[in-house]
């Protein structure tokens, strides 16, 4: 019966309303998309590559991912005064790390320090370049820093105080010693302008899992453009995750953090927590455990035009813990271990638009216990599990997405509250295990979706009995505008206010 209904639907839904993106995808189209994504993935194997390197391939259905409207370049902040180099006892520095990063501090870090008697380098009172830091340390603290070819190797931890800055200029490279347990605690401004910041090769003898990291906390900010970050971070998201920006409500940073046009190679990830006004754009993340970009309690972030490939343990982009006003746009997320994009735990006002998600191990997009999420104009192709999964969330809109050849359902809607609402409008379903799967769902409104290439299962789970209703809606004289509403809420059900959260 289901096969017969699918064939009938193909005949009835040969076209969609003018102006809608929904347009059937043939087997040849799927094969072409698959070949193009494979070519994109091949060209992105170089960690130094960017989205611009594959822009010519983003045509046809992939044009939504191109996002040609370039944003003006962001200007780097500078401090006018010159900084001074001091030292602080390592115990003081560790106490500050505990205080400023709270529960995110990994107590095992103390084991990694090769010499607990050695102090930490302490920059304060203004700005200092890497060359100045090297010269000052050579005069007063021999052994703290070492010139090694074109690199400056730090054997001691470095503290950038709240009134100071460290600048790594074009062509410069700062390497943090893994064997010595070096890392950076930044409460001021860390600028990497065309330079490199990396962890050294080798293993820490006392803590094998240790890798150097950069923790920016409290009033601190980090700004990077055309930079290269490599091998930083260990553990989950938090202070040690590689590159972190951990804000504090009582000490908000007056300088915005941003990371643009840079490469992140074999990094645990970027962790942004309790901060705001963050921009992460046009970067390439390759390898690393992931999440490549993790947001918790973040307000007003733009995550756009990034390439993320090959996370080994977690999702590519992770948005959680009351994060709000987050724009995830124009990213290419291919071959990551977890979901391409994961939104959870009271995240709100999230826009996921114009992304390419393919070959991700736990599906394309997952939204769990969140509200006011728009998922539009994305290509969700050949992911393991579900294309877009919605669970225990409300005020959701799915529009003009291509859901193609995913191993699970194109869309799955489960465990909804009784007054939750989901709009599924103008999407294309083709070659998924099933079109839309429902389980313990509330109101779902289907309008002008194209199921022409979706065979044999159109609606699955508790939605399966609605296939005849879907066919009748598609065959009606106003099929382009008629909505099939499944499990309609009562008229008295109040809509969600996405601004106040009520």
Beta strands, then each sheet from edge to edge (+ up, - down):
strand 1: 84-88
strand 2: 120-124
strand 3: 127-129
strand 4: 145-148
strand 5: 151-154
strand 6: 158-160
strand 7: 165-168
strand 8: 173-176
strand 9: 184-186
strand 10: 189-193
strand 11: 196-199
strand 12: 214-217
strand 13: 221-225
strand 14: 228-230
strand 15: 242-246
strand 16: 258-260
strand 17: 263-265
strand 18: 269-273
strand 19: 276-281
strand 20: 284-286
strand 21: 293-296
strand 22: 299-304
strand 23: 307-309
strand 24: 317-320
strand 25: 324-329
strand 26: 332-334
strand 27: 341-344
strand 28: 348-353
strand 29: 356-358
strand 30: 365-368
strand 31: 371-376
strand 32: 379-381
strand 33: 388-391
strand 34: 394-399
strand 35: 402-404
strand 36: 409-414
strand 37: 421-425
strand 38: 428-430
strand 39: 434-439
strand 40: 443-447
strand 41: 450-453
strand 42: 459-461
strand 43: 483-486
sheet 1: 1+ 2- 6- 9- 12- 15- 18- 21- 24- 27- 30- 33- 36- 39- 42-
sheet 2: 3+ 7+ 10+ 13+ 16+ 19+ 22+ 25+ 28+ 31+ 34+ 37+ 40+ 43-
sheet 3: 4+ 5- 8- 11- 14- 17- 20- 23- 26- 29- 32- 35- 38- 41-
end
